[in-house]
Amino acid sequence: MSACCRTGRSGGGESETYTYDLKNRLIKLTGDGDWDYAYYSYRPDGLRREKNDNLIPYNTLFVWDGGNLVYESAEFSGGESIDENVYLYGIGLISATFASTVYGSRGGRSPGTTVQFR
């Protein structure tokens, strides 16, 4: 299986290369000097399973229920947890929790409107 690449410039003028697999999924981000910034892996159904970031370094794990993202967990390479995001669905997305703050939709609001719950 071969991959294809696209190269561009970041805001700082550095060259970045984005490598995609044959299903057009981002699998690697490489910077100047062939430094691998990040790797991405996918489940057999095409949904992202994991992101390995080499700049900080940390790993993010994605958990899905069917096609809905329900949980993200980021931890440093040493295993220390740094972030968790939780998504709750009903008919569409009901709420999302980022850094212990819950966001979601309330009755009477137009679809797509998000408010912070306190």
Secondary structure, DSSP 8 states (H G I E B T S, - for coil): ---EEEEEE-TTS-EEEEEE-TTS-EEEEEEGGGEEEEEEEE-TTS-EEEEEETTTTEEEEEEEETTEEEEEEEEETTS-EEEEEEEEESSSEEEEEETTEEEE--TTS-TT--EE--
